[in-house]
Amino acid sequence: MTDLHLHPSLREPAQTSKAWPFEEARKLVKRYPDGKPGGEAILFETGYGPSGLPHIGTFNEVLRTTMVRRAYEALTGGAATRLVAFSDDMDGLRKVPDNVPNGDMLREYLGKPLTAIPDPFGKYESFAHHNNAMLREFLDRFGFQYEFVSSTEQYKAGAFDDALKNVLRHNQDILDIMLPTLRAERAATYSPILPVSPKSGIVLQVPVTVVDADKGLVSFEDEGETITHSILGGGAKLQWKVDWAMRWVALGVDYEMYGKDLTDSGVQSGKIAKALGGRKPEGLIYEMFLDEKGEKISKSKGNGLSLEQWLDYGSEESLAFFAYREPKAAKQLHIGVIPKAVDEYLQMRGNYAAQEPDKKLGNPVHHVHAARGEDMPSAELPVTFGLLLNLVGVMGADASKEQIWRYLGQYVEGANAETYPELDGLIDNAMAYNRDYVAPTLNRRKPQGGEGAALAALDAKLAALPADASADDIQNIVYEIGKNEAYGFENLRDWFKALYETLLGSSAGPRMGSFIALFGIDNTRRLIAEALA
């Protein structure tokens, strides 16, 4: 198997592709025209704050970064790269998330490092370990290639000790950068260094005096006492903007994207990195995902979709497809966007094989599957997800998977779980989506005005058709009736809306010819009879 992003036919068009991963990757080519000095791998980094459960925004950053990584490899013919998924798990817990159990227990540990707080779920050695495990489980499931790095482990192992001494040497330079950006009240207590109290274990936010930079010693007030304390070996962490800059320099990060809400933080961290003798990485500033109310998704509020929720109702590929689209535009992320994402992904995938190489690189599905390190699936599905949802909807919430496959078997020769394993998974998604979000809202209304006569005409036309009539033949009949002025429809849209509301109980629906062919003429006539009754 050839890695999709390295296919020989795509290397030349990759140089000029306007797909955003390639535009981002060209920043790195410009940064290192001859490759990174010493033949080092280009280092991509993503950050995660495990103060709350990971959500799709967290996954999204790793996915998009991987897309840029693969685009860079394509541009350079396979230059070495690495991806570090960094967890800021030494951060002090500032507030208790709304969507975790045992909140009262967590309040007792406010201010302590996330790795020093018990897991409220009772599964792991700490709250951070639990959230880190959830993130890694999904990243592994998707097939990302990454190195997981824990902030706590790096600090405690002394991996950042030299970088911390460097921060102490440039403490005043950092203060000169940060203090003008802070309110007077915050500036009075601000310190680039956050010592971990040897008394309480809390990550302190107190003014710090540098005693000996080369030895890593500082002094500060702790419970009314002035103490001298080593910040090395886990004795402190850095205030996060300083921590971000320190990591860029210490690890040699070349690329990191972040959300629009961190734009100003990125500017300050870039200045601090320069003061420390390093260089800010390249990166994309992306827009935020919003919930259905238009509010920013937050780990602590838990108002976004979880990874598990999306996968209950849609495929992994559809999630990646949704994340790829328009990273610089804010998008609402809620349950209702999933069916459309599934079908748009499948449609784009169906177009891929016949496209010219440059068009393939602009097709979102190329980046979805390149990120997974796999070839493009060749299987085409016989029905859309929308059509599948409508079938499950009219069959009812009690319909079994076996019954759904029997219907599909009548429509598609040889259709079963073995021949269409991808469709088998989508049936599970459709059944769950129908059960939780469609069935409770379905309400078939009575026909009004000329709708009854139009439905009766449709019934008569269907009765004259053979059982295996094609979807196109059926669709032509539907069009013919809708265009007949005798039934009083101002346009075809009104006719289709009437069909959806009287037969399916929904204000929107599928292409009726395809639905009737799938559901069966006799079954559709039964729906019409029920509507007319």
Kinemage of the C-alpha trace (Angstrom):
@kinemage 1
@onewidth
@group {chain A} dominant
@subgroup {mainchain}
@vectorlist {calphas} color= white
{ca met a 1} P 0.000 0.000 0.000
{ca thr a 2} L 1.322 3.458 -0.973
{ca asp a 3} L 0.704 6.184 1.571
{ca leu a 4} L -1.968 8.297 -0.076
{ca his a 5} L -0.164 11.602 0.514
{ca leu a 6} L 3.045 10.278 -1.088
{ca his a 7} L 1.509 8.873 -4.280
{ca pro a 8} L 3.884 9.828 -7.173
{ca ser a 9} L 1.080 11.297 -9.317
{ca leu a 10} L 0.279 13.855 -6.601
{ca arg a 11} L 3.756 15.228 -5.904
{ca glu a 12} L 3.813 17.810 -8.686
{ca pro a 13} L 0.308 19.244 -8.132
{ca ala a 14} L 1.051 19.371 -4.391
{ca gln a 15} L 3.552 22.177 -5.052
{ca thr a 16} L 0.778 24.552 -6.155
{ca ser a 17} L -2.310 23.106 -4.470
{ca lys a 18} L -4.499 25.719 -2.789
{ca ala a 19} L -5.872 23.233 -0.253
{ca trp a 20} L -5.180 24.782 3.149
{ca pro a 21} L -2.945 21.919 4.465
{ca phe a 22} L -0.569 22.500 1.547
{ca glu a 23} L -0.610 26.264 2.040
{ca glu a 24} L 0.324 25.680 5.685
{ca ala a 25} L 3.004 23.145 4.760
{ca arg a 26} L 4.651 25.601 2.387
{ca lys a 27} L 5.333 27.856 5.402
{ca leu a 28} L 7.622 25.104 6.697
{ca val a 29} L 9.315 24.674 3.322
{ca lys a 30} L 10.006 28.413 3.343
{ca arg a 31} L 11.257 28.215 6.955
{ca tyr a 32} L 13.709 25.440 6.068
{ca pro a 33} L 14.425 25.553 2.296
{ca asp a 34} L 17.182 22.953 2.732
{ca gly a 35} L 15.515 20.979 5.489
{ca lys a 36} L 15.957 21.347 9.215
{ca pro a 37} L 19.606 21.766 10.283
{ca gly a 38} L 21.357 18.529 11.174
{ca gly a 39} L 18.734 16.500 9.337
{ca glu a 40} L 16.375 16.715 12.322
{ca ala a 41} L 12.732 15.852 11.868
{ca ile a 42} L 10.288 18.734 11.556
{ca leu a 43} L 8.441 18.838 14.892
{ca phe a 44} L 4.693 19.419 15.011
{ca glu a 45} L 3.051 19.979 18.396
{ca thr a 46} L -0.515 19.961 19.682
{ca gly a 47} L -1.512 20.989 23.192
{ca tyr a 48} L -4.167 19.623 25.503
{ca gly a 49} L -5.250 20.912 28.905
{ca pro a 50} L -6.715 17.899 30.757
{ca ser a 51} L -8.735 20.015 33.213
{ca gly a 52} L -11.871 18.607 31.597
{ca leu a 53} L -12.962 15.724 29.409
{ca pro a 54} L -11.570 15.890 25.850
{ca his a 55} L -14.088 16.988 23.225
{ca ile a 56} L -14.115 17.142 19.451
{ca gly a 57} L -12.193 20.432 19.458
{ca thr a 58} L -9.286 18.611 21.090
{ca phe a 59} L -9.354 15.840 18.497
{ca asn a 60} L -9.780 18.425 15.759
{ca glu a 61} L -6.436 20.065 16.532
{ca val a 62} L -4.534 16.771 16.279
{ca leu a 63} L -6.346 15.876 13.066
{ca arg a 64} L -5.727 19.201 11.330
{ca thr a 65} L -2.100 19.240 12.434
{ca thr a 66} L -1.661 15.737 11.034
{ca met a 67} L -3.156 16.917 7.738
{ca val a 68} L -0.493 19.640 7.539
{ca arg a 69} L 2.177 17.094 8.506
{ca arg a 70} L 1.158 14.788 5.649
{ca ala a 71} L 1.026 17.709 3.223
{ca tyr a 72} L 4.581 18.687 4.213
{ca glu a 73} L 5.769 15.121 3.632
{ca ala a 74} L 4.122 15.170 0.198
{ca leu a 75} L 5.793 18.470 -0.710
{ca thr a 76} L 9.239 17.245 0.338
{ca gly a 77} L 8.985 13.692 -0.954
{ca gly a 78} L 8.859 12.173 2.503
{ca ala a 79} L 11.031 14.383 4.747
{ca ala a 80} L 11.176 13.210 8.382
{ca thr a 81} L 8.510 14.574 10.715
{ca arg a 82} L 7.341 14.039 14.314
{ca leu a 83} L 4.128 14.939 16.092
{ca val a 84} L 4.082 15.561 19.843
{ca ala a 85} L 0.721 15.605 21.624
{ca phe a 86} L 1.591 17.573 24.755
{ca ser a 87} L -0.623 17.413 27.831
{ca asp a 88} L -0.346 20.352 30.248
{ca asp a 89} L -1.228 18.020 33.110
{ca met a 90} L 0.863 19.801 35.759
{ca asp a 91} L -1.466 22.775 35.585
{ca gly a 92} L -3.349 23.576 38.796
{ca leu a 93} L -7.097 22.845 38.785
{ca arg a 94} L -8.815 26.243 38.713
{ca lys a 95} L -12.468 25.187 38.749
{ca val a 96} L -14.482 22.000 38.852
{ca pro a 97} L -15.892 20.930 35.456
{ca asp a 98} L -19.684 20.693 35.222
{ca asn a 99} L -19.693 17.327 33.471
{ca val a 100} L -17.760 15.045 35.839
{ca pro a 101} L -18.901 13.135 38.949
{ca asn a 102} L -17.771 13.745 42.544
{ca gly a 103} L -17.485 17.511 42.167
{ca asp a 104} L -17.353 18.023 45.942
{ca met a 105} L -14.301 15.794 46.155
{ca leu a 106} L -12.550 17.723 43.373
{ca arg a 107} L -13.146 21.051 45.149
{ca glu a 108} L -10.908 19.856 47.958
{ca tyr a 109} L -8.001 19.766 45.472
{ca leu a 110} L -8.436 23.152 43.768
{ca gly a 111} L -5.037 24.631 42.912
{ca lys a 112} L -3.192 21.322 42.934
{ca pro a 113} L -1.595 19.820 39.791
{ca leu a 114} L -4.041 17.772 37.756
{ca thr a 115} L -1.810 14.718 38.158
{ca ala a 116} L -2.028 15.087 41.950
{ca ile a 117} L -5.847 15.011 42.035
{ca pro a 118} L -7.742 11.702 42.419
{ca asp a 119} L -9.738 10.507 39.418
{ca pro a 120} L -13.422 11.343 40.101
{ca phe a 121} L -14.348 8.372 37.903
{ca gly a 122} L -12.280 6.031 40.091
{ca lys a 123} L -10.464 4.413 37.163
{ca tyr a 124} L -6.978 5.955 37.009
{ca glu a 125} L -4.319 7.218 39.388
{ca ser a 126} L -5.315 10.839 38.822
{ca phe a 127} L -7.842 13.105 37.109
{ca ala a 128} L -5.228 14.000 34.493
{ca his a 129} L -4.385 10.354 33.843
{ca his a 130} L -8.074 9.670 33.198
{ca asn a 131} L -8.474 12.519 30.718
{ca asn a 132} L -5.136 11.784 29.050
{ca ala a 133} L -6.210 8.153 28.595
{ca met a 134} L -9.487 9.200 26.983
{ca leu a 135} L -7.661 11.420 24.519
{ca arg a 136} L -5.055 8.790 23.654
{ca glu a 137} L -7.725 6.115 23.208
{ca phe a 138} L -9.449 8.121 20.527
{ca leu a 139} L -6.242 9.246 18.816
{ca asp a 140} L -5.153 5.601 18.701
{ca arg a 141} L -8.527 4.524 17.373
{ca phe a 142} L -8.248 6.981 14.513
{ca gly a 143} L -4.746 5.752 13.690
{ca phe a 144} L -2.752 8.921 14.348
{ca gln a 145} L 1.007 8.596 14.602
{ca tyr a 146} L 2.089 10.709 17.559
{ca glu a 147} L 4.247 10.831 20.676
{ca phe a 148} L 2.340 11.571 23.862
{ca val a 149} L 4.254 13.849 26.259
{ca ser a 150} L 3.170 14.614 29.821
{ca ser a 151} L 4.095 17.998 31.291
{ca thr a 152} L 4.342 16.492 34.780
{ca glu a 153} L 6.724 13.771 33.633
{ca gln a 154} L 8.916 16.262 31.771
{ca tyr a 155} L 9.144 18.644 34.721
{ca lys a 156} L 9.737 15.932 37.324
{ca ala a 157} L 12.320 14.081 35.220
{ca gly a 158} L 14.359 17.271 34.874
{ca ala a 159} L 13.889 17.390 31.089
{ca phe a 160} L 13.023 21.084 31.332
{ca asp a 161} L 15.638 22.013 33.971
{ca asp a 162} L 18.009 23.767 31.577
{ca ala a 163} L 15.088 25.602 29.997
{ca leu a 164} L 13.855 26.655 33.464
{ca lys a 165} L 17.262 28.069 34.355
{ca asn a 166} L 17.116 30.004 31.079
{ca val a 167} L 13.715 31.394 32.097
{ca leu a 168} L 15.175 32.559 35.411
{ca arg a 169} L 18.039 34.295 33.609
{ca his a 170} L 15.500 36.137 31.443
{ca asn a 171} L 12.924 36.664 34.187
{ca gln a 172} L 12.997 40.452 33.848
{ca asp a 173} L 12.807 40.285 30.042
{ca ile a 174} L 9.668 38.152 30.373
{ca leu a 175} L 8.164 40.534 32.933
{ca asp a 176} L 8.822 43.433 30.547
{ca ile a 177} L 6.841 41.579 27.874
{ca met a 178} L 3.962 40.444 30.062
{ca leu a 179} L 3.292 43.187 32.603
{ca pro a 180} L 2.102 45.816 30.059
{ca thr a 181} L -0.578 43.334 28.887
{ca leu a 182} L -2.046 42.785 32.373
{ca arg a 183} L -4.518 44.669 34.534
{ca ala a 184} L -2.948 46.397 37.536
{ca glu a 185} L -4.435 43.913 40.006
{ca arg a 186} L -3.092 40.922 38.074
{ca ala a 187} L 0.288 42.566 37.451
{ca ala a 188} L 0.808 43.023 41.195
{ca thr a 189} L 1.012 39.258 41.774
{ca tyr a 190} L 2.159 38.066 38.361
{ca ser a 191} L 5.169 35.767 38.080
{ca pro a 192} L 6.460 33.760 35.113
{ca ile a 193} L 7.295 30.995 37.610
{ca leu a 194} L 4.572 29.158 39.546
{ca pro a 195} L 6.249 27.292 42.418
{ca val a 196} L 4.619 24.165 43.815
{ca ser a 197} L 4.197 24.773 47.537
{ca pro a 198} L 6.249 22.298 49.593
{ca lys a 199} L 3.626 22.758 52.321
{ca ser a 200} L 0.268 22.392 50.552
{ca gly a 201} L 1.219 20.984 47.131
{ca ile a 202} L -0.737 23.817 45.471
{ca val a 203} L 0.599 25.489 42.314
{ca leu a 204} L 1.104 28.981 43.749
{ca gln a 205} L 0.481 32.224 41.898
{ca val a 206} L 2.677 34.538 43.956
{ca pro a 207} L 5.475 37.053 43.209
{ca val a 208} L 8.831 35.278 42.978
{ca thr a 209} L 12.368 36.580 43.479
{ca val a 210} L 15.216 34.922 41.575
{ca val a 211} L 17.892 33.863 44.076
{ca asp a 212} L 20.277 31.892 41.833
{ca ala a 213} L 19.335 31.241 38.216
{ca asp a 214} L 22.126 28.747 37.601
{ca lys a 215} L 20.974 26.643 40.549
{ca gly a 216} L 17.253 27.143 39.848
{ca leu a 217} L 16.572 28.811 43.206
{ca val a 218} L 13.809 31.313 43.908
{ca ser a 219} L 12.186 32.764 47.031
{ca phe a 220} L 8.520 33.565 47.722
{ca glu a 221} L 5.900 33.812 50.454
{ca asp a 222} L 4.219 30.506 51.379
{ca glu a 223} L 1.619 30.554 54.171
{ca gly a 224} L 3.178 33.656 55.740
{ca glu a 225} L 6.771 32.412 55.535
{ca thr a 226} L 9.466 33.475 53.067
{ca ile a 227} L 11.169 30.360 51.741
{ca thr a 228} L 13.901 29.574 49.233
{ca his a 229} L 12.907 26.812 46.874
{ca ser a 230} L 14.290 24.963 43.835
{ca ile a 231} L 12.073 25.100 40.755
{ca leu a 232} L 13.931 22.166 39.179
{ca gly a 233} L 12.763 18.558 39.062
{ca gly a 234} L 9.071 19.403 39.383
{ca gly a 235} L 9.419 22.078 42.054
{ca ala a 236} L 7.520 24.546 39.873
{ca lys a 237} L 5.835 24.966 36.543
{ca leu a 238} L 5.636 28.048 34.378
{ca gln a 239} L 2.749 30.415 33.855
{ca trp a 240} L 1.127 29.022 30.745
{ca lys a 241} L 2.118 31.637 28.167
{ca val a 242} L 5.696 31.332 29.400
{ca asp a 243} L 5.352 27.547 29.523
{ca trp a 244} L 4.137 27.525 25.923
{ca ala a 245} L 7.124 29.584 24.772
{ca met a 246} L 9.564 27.523 26.846
{ca arg a 247} L 8.298 24.302 25.201
{ca trp a 248} L 8.664 25.770 21.732
{ca val a 249} L 12.306 26.522 22.475
{ca ala a 250} L 13.181 23.467 24.587
{ca leu a 251} L 11.569 20.932 22.252
{ca gly a 252} L 12.369 22.744 19.006
{ca val a 253} L 8.740 23.010 17.850
{ca asp a 254} L 8.371 24.058 14.211
{ca tyr a 255} L 4.592 24.059 13.797
{ca glu a 256} L 1.647 24.499 16.173
{ca met a 257} L -1.856 25.715 15.336
{ca tyr a 258} L -4.237 27.209 17.872
{ca gly a 259} L -7.672 28.762 18.194
{ca lys a 260} L -8.602 32.368 17.516
{ca asp a 261} L -9.211 32.907 21.238
{ca leu a 262} L -5.465 32.429 21.800
{ca thr a 263} L -4.355 34.944 19.160
{ca asp a 264} L -3.021 37.472 21.681
{ca ser a 265} L -1.463 34.711 23.790
{ca gly a 266} L 0.373 33.480 20.704
{ca val a 267} L 1.816 36.952 20.152
{ca gln a 268} L 3.092 37.217 23.742
{ca ser a 269} L 4.462 33.667 23.742
{ca gly a 270} L 6.235 34.398 20.468
{ca lys a 271} L 7.975 37.402 22.052
{ca ile a 272} L 8.956 35.306 25.068
{ca ala a 273} L 10.360 32.560 22.831
{ca lys a 274} L 12.525 35.173 21.123
{ca ala a 275} L 13.714 36.461 24.516
{ca leu a 276} L 14.688 32.892 25.422
{ca gly a 277} L 16.790 32.635 22.273
{ca gly a 278} L 14.308 30.668 20.185
{ca arg a 279} L 11.776 31.200 17.450
{ca lys a 280} L 8.011 31.054 17.353
{ca pro a 281} L 6.754 28.090 15.298
{ca glu a 282} L 4.677 28.399 12.152
{ca gly a 283} L 0.977 27.788 12.584
{ca leu a 284} L -2.634 28.312 11.599
{ca ile a 285} L -5.031 30.344 13.754
{ca tyr a 286} L -8.352 28.558 13.415
{ca glu a 287} L -11.876 29.643 14.276
{ca met a 288} L -13.701 28.027 17.157
{ca phe a 289} L -16.407 25.395 17.119
{ca leu a 290} L -19.671 26.700 18.541
{ca asp a 291} L -22.558 24.831 20.117
{ca glu a 292} L -26.106 25.038 18.735
{ca lys a 293} L -26.635 28.275 20.712
{ca gly a 294} L -23.617 29.865 19.052
{ca glu a 295} L -21.499 29.708 22.219
{ca lys a 296} L -17.858 28.601 22.320
{ca ile a 297} L -17.411 24.933 23.209
{ca ser a 298} L -15.778 24.485 26.604
{ca lys a 299} L -14.282 21.414 28.304
{ca ser a 300} L -15.392 22.642 31.725
{ca lys a 301} L -18.967 23.397 30.618
{ca gly a 302} L -19.213 20.207 28.616
{ca asn a 303} L -21.441 22.000 26.098
{ca gly a 304} L -19.821 20.478 23.029
{ca leu a 305} L -20.206 17.082 21.462
{ca ser a 306} L -18.086 14.340 22.919
{ca leu a 307} L -16.137 12.084 20.603
{ca glu a 308} L -18.356 9.201 21.687
{ca gln a 309} L -21.537 11.101 20.805
{ca trp a 310} L -20.450 11.758 17.238
{ca leu a 311} L -19.445 8.130 16.787
{ca asp a 312} L -22.811 6.963 18.118
{ca tyr a 313} L -24.527 8.757 15.242
{ca gly a 314} L -21.905 9.036 12.487
{ca ser a 315} L -18.683 7.543 11.152
{ca glu a 316} L -15.091 8.410 12.062
{ca glu a 317} L -14.493 9.599 8.505
{ca ser a 318} L -17.474 11.981 8.644
{ca leu a 319} L -16.064 13.554 11.806
{ca ala a 320} L -12.684 14.112 10.132
{ca phe a 321} L -14.443 15.456 7.022
{ca phe a 322} L -16.377 17.968 9.144
{ca ala a 323} L -13.203 19.081 10.927
{ca tyr a 324} L -11.319 19.606 7.639
{ca arg a 325} L -13.762 22.082 6.152
{ca glu a 326} L -12.994 25.816 6.385
{ca pro a 327} L -10.774 25.945 9.473
{ca lys a 328} L -10.827 29.752 9.500
{ca ala a 329} L -14.627 29.914 9.675
{ca ala a 330} L -16.620 29.421 12.896
{ca lys a 331} L -18.915 26.399 12.649
{ca gln a 332} L -21.751 25.189 14.803
{ca leu a 333} L -21.066 21.714 16.100
{ca his a 334} L -24.102 19.816 17.339
{ca ile a 335} L -25.973 16.572 16.777
{ca gly a 336} L -27.916 17.975 13.828
{ca val a 337} L -24.839 18.432 11.599
{ca ile a 338} L -23.888 14.751 11.632
{ca pro a 339} L -26.196 13.284 8.931
{ca lys a 340} L -25.167 15.955 6.421
{ca ala a 341} L -21.480 15.406 7.183
{ca val a 342} L -21.845 11.651 6.609
{ca asp a 343} L -23.492 12.096 3.219
{ca glu a 344} L -21.180 14.880 2.041
{ca tyr a 345} L -18.177 12.743 2.928
{ca leu a 346} L -19.584 9.788 0.955
{ca gln a 347} L -20.421 12.018 -2.017
{ca met a 348} L -16.929 13.558 -2.095
{ca arg a 349} L -15.378 10.117 -1.781
{ca gly a 350} L -17.427 8.910 -4.740
{ca asn a 351} L -16.073 11.793 -6.840
{ca tyr a 352} L -12.419 11.182 -5.966
{ca ala a 353} L -11.403 8.411 -8.384
{ca ala a 354} L -12.445 10.335 -11.522
{ca gln a 355} L -10.827 13.640 -10.514
{ca glu a 356} L -7.626 15.083 -11.933
{ca pro a 357} L -4.666 15.046 -9.495
{ca asp a 358} L -4.981 18.739 -8.578
{ca lys a 359} L -8.692 18.297 -7.854
{ca lys a 360} L -7.954 15.251 -5.719
{ca leu a 361} L -5.690 17.354 -3.521
{ca gly a 362} L -8.505 19.856 -3.070
{ca asn a 363} L -10.982 17.129 -2.161
{ca pro a 364} L -11.403 16.945 1.642
{ca val a 365} L -11.491 13.149 1.594
{ca his a 366} L -7.889 13.062 0.366
{ca his a 367} L -6.758 14.733 3.577
{ca val a 368} L -9.089 12.598 5.716
{ca his a 369} L -7.500 9.373 4.520
{ca ala a 370} L -3.950 10.725 4.166
{ca ala a 371} L -4.127 11.686 7.848
{ca arg a 372} L -4.955 8.069 8.643
{ca gly a 373} L -2.114 6.788 6.507
{ca glu a 374} L -4.412 4.706 4.321
{ca asp a 375} L -5.504 4.420 0.699
{ca met a 376} L -8.830 5.772 -0.489
{ca pro a 377} L -11.639 3.233 0.060
{ca ser a 378} L -13.024 2.031 -3.245
{ca ala a 379} L -16.390 0.750 -2.017
{ca glu a 380} L -19.497 2.718 -3.006
{ca leu a 381} L -22.582 2.463 -0.849
{ca pro a 382} L -25.951 1.705 -2.488
{ca val a 383} L -27.895 4.201 -0.351
{ca thr a 384} L -27.215 7.593 1.219
{ca phe a 385} L -27.229 8.042 4.971
{ca gly a 386} L -30.199 10.392 4.635
{ca leu a 387} L -32.160 7.721 2.800
{ca leu a 388} L -31.170 5.180 5.419
{ca leu a 389} L -32.420 7.510 8.161
{ca asn a 390} L -35.768 7.880 6.426
{ca leu a 391} L -36.093 4.129 6.003
{ca val a 392} L -35.394 3.546 9.687
{ca gly a 393} L -37.799 6.367 10.536
{ca val a 394} L -40.799 4.879 8.748
{ca met a 395} L -39.980 1.377 9.954
{ca gly a 396} L -40.202 2.685 13.504
{ca ala a 397} L -37.937 2.796 16.538
{ca asp a 398} L -38.658 -0.884 17.230
{ca ala a 399} L -37.295 -2.086 13.873
{ca ser a 400} L -34.384 -4.507 14.179
{ca lys a 401} L -31.133 -4.401 12.237
{ca glu a 402} L -32.082 -7.689 10.571
{ca gln a 403} L -35.348 -6.164 9.315
{ca ile a 404} L -33.472 -3.179 7.889
{ca trp a 405} L -31.054 -5.458 6.057
{ca arg a 406} L -34.016 -7.405 4.620
{ca tyr a 407} L -35.411 -4.195 3.169
{ca leu a 408} L -32.019 -3.273 1.741
{ca gly a 409} L -31.692 -6.773 0.291
{ca gln a 410} L -34.853 -6.188 -1.738
{ca tyr a 411} L -33.411 -2.952 -3.109
{ca val a 412} L -29.786 -4.017 -3.624
{ca glu a 413} L -28.885 -7.494 -4.796
{ca gly a 414} L -26.642 -9.300 -2.327
{ca ala a 415} L -26.818 -6.532 0.274
{ca asn a 416} L -25.731 -7.805 3.671
{ca ala a 417} L -23.309 -6.993 6.469
{ca glu a 418} L -20.524 -9.058 4.888
{ca thr a 419} L -20.654 -7.374 1.486
{ca tyr a 420} L -21.186 -3.872 2.879
{ca pro a 421} L -19.468 -3.692 6.304
{ca glu a 422} L -19.310 0.106 6.172
{ca leu a 423} L -23.057 0.279 5.591
{ca asp a 424} L -23.558 -2.100 8.500
{ca gly a 425} L -21.899 0.452 10.778
{ca leu a 426} L -24.021 3.253 9.337
{ca ile a 427} L -27.171 1.255 10.065
{ca asp a 428} L -26.135 1.235 13.732
{ca asn a 429} L -25.613 5.004 13.514
{ca ala a 430} L -28.984 5.535 11.812
{ca met a 431} L -30.849 3.407 14.347
{ca ala a 432} L -29.280 5.333 17.245
{ca tyr a 433} L -29.929 8.720 15.623
{ca asn a 434} L -33.543 7.800 14.848
{ca arg a 435} L -34.136 6.465 18.351
{ca asp a 436} L -32.696 9.506 20.129
{ca tyr a 437} L -33.465 12.450 17.838
{ca val a 438} L -35.880 11.572 15.023
{ca ala a 439} L -38.558 9.261 16.405
{ca pro a 440} L -39.490 11.608 19.294
{ca thr a 441} L -40.174 14.443 16.807
{ca leu a 442} L -42.031 12.592 14.044
{ca asn a 443} L -45.615 13.707 13.576
{ca arg a 444} L -47.522 12.791 10.418
{ca arg a 445} L -50.156 15.397 9.663
{ca lys a 446} L -53.385 15.012 7.703
{ca pro a 447} L -53.405 15.995 4.011
{ca gln a 448} L -54.792 19.471 3.339
{ca gly a 449} L -56.505 20.961 0.287
{ca gly a 450} L -55.444 19.283 -2.935
{ca glu a 451} L -52.850 17.142 -1.165
{ca gly a 452} L -55.333 14.303 -0.634
{ca ala a 453} L -56.179 14.106 -4.329
{ca ala a 454} L -52.487 14.244 -5.226
{ca leu a 455} L -51.687 11.380 -2.833
{ca ala a 456} L -54.564 9.348 -4.283
{ca ala a 457} L -53.194 9.970 -7.780
{ca leu a 458} L -49.730 8.856 -6.629
{ca asp a 459} L -51.244 5.713 -5.142
{ca ala a 460} L -52.964 4.866 -8.419
{ca lys a 461} L -49.799 5.422 -10.442
{ca leu a 462} L -47.759 3.270 -8.063
{ca ala a 463} L -50.349 0.487 -8.240
{ca ala a 464} L -49.742 0.260 -11.982
{ca leu a 465} L -45.974 -0.113 -11.626
{ca pro a 466} L -44.071 -3.403 -11.360
{ca ala a 467} L -42.594 -4.138 -7.922
{ca asp a 468} L -39.055 -3.618 -9.258
{ca ala a 469} L -39.707 -0.247 -10.892
{ca ser a 470} L -36.612 1.958 -10.953
{ca ala a 471} L -36.126 4.936 -8.702
{ca asp a 472} L -35.978 7.222 -11.765
{ca asp a 473} L -39.316 5.949 -13.116
{ca ile a 474} L -40.940 6.513 -9.753
{ca gln a 475} L -39.386 9.967 -9.437
{ca asn a 476} L -40.789 10.958 -12.838
{ca ile a 477} L -44.283 10.048 -11.622
{ca val a 478} L -43.790 12.119 -8.478
{ca tyr a 479} L -42.688 15.099 -10.606
{ca glu a 480} L -45.637 14.665 -12.987
{ca ile a 481} L -48.185 14.830 -10.176
{ca gly a 482} L -46.497 17.797 -8.481
{ca lys a 483} L -46.531 19.783 -11.733
{ca asn a 484} L -50.209 19.104 -12.379
{ca glu a 485} L -51.998 22.402 -11.716
{ca ala a 486} L -55.163 20.507 -10.747
{ca tyr a 487} L -53.661 19.759 -7.333
{ca gly a 488} L -52.866 23.373 -6.514
{ca phe a 489} L -49.142 23.244 -5.694
{ca glu a 490} L -47.376 26.546 -6.367
{ca asn a 491} L -44.118 24.679 -6.935
{ca leu a 492} L -42.588 21.219 -6.593
{ca arg a 493} L -41.097 22.149 -3.244
{ca asp a 494} L -44.584 22.408 -1.737
{ca trp a 495} L -45.477 18.968 -3.096
{ca phe a 496} L -42.346 17.349 -1.689
{ca lys a 497} L -42.930 19.045 1.666
{ca ala a 498} L -46.458 17.642 1.721
{ca leu a 499} L -45.116 14.132 0.996
{ca tyr a 500} L -42.559 14.380 3.797
{ca glu a 501} L -45.039 15.716 6.347
{ca thr a 502} L -47.920 13.356 5.548
{ca leu a 503} L -45.985 10.145 4.851
{ca leu a 504} L -42.773 10.498 6.869
{ca gly a 505} L -43.780 12.895 9.644
{ca ser a 506} L -40.877 15.253 8.918
{ca ser a 507} L -40.497 18.659 7.263
{ca ala a 508} L -37.583 17.440 5.132
{ca gly a 509} L -36.735 14.170 3.495
{ca pro a 510} L -35.085 12.190 0.707
{ca arg a 511} L -35.469 11.989 -3.036
{ca met a 512} L -38.888 10.322 -3.105
{ca gly a 513} L -38.186 8.056 -6.081
{ca ser a 514} L -35.188 6.560 -4.278
{ca phe a 515} L -37.102 6.244 -1.016
{ca ile a 516} L -40.118 4.504 -2.569
{ca ala a 517} L -37.875 2.087 -4.482
{ca leu a 518} L -36.056 1.282 -1.249
{ca phe a 519} L -39.093 1.089 1.032
{ca gly a 520} L -41.126 -0.814 -1.553
{ca ile a 521} L -44.172 0.167 -3.610
{ca asp a 522} L -46.596 -1.857 -1.491
{ca asn a 523} L -45.248 -0.411 1.743
{ca thr a 524} L -45.432 3.116 0.329
{ca arg a 525} L -49.047 2.552 -0.733
{ca arg a 526} L -49.762 1.490 2.848
{ca leu a 527} L -48.301 4.809 4.093
{ca ile a 528} L -50.505 6.678 1.604
{ca ala a 529} L -53.582 4.749 2.763
{ca glu a 530} L -52.797 5.618 6.375
{ca ala a 531} L -52.403 9.286 5.453
{ca leu a 532} L -55.673 9.382 3.523
{ca ala a 533} L -57.493 7.565 6.327
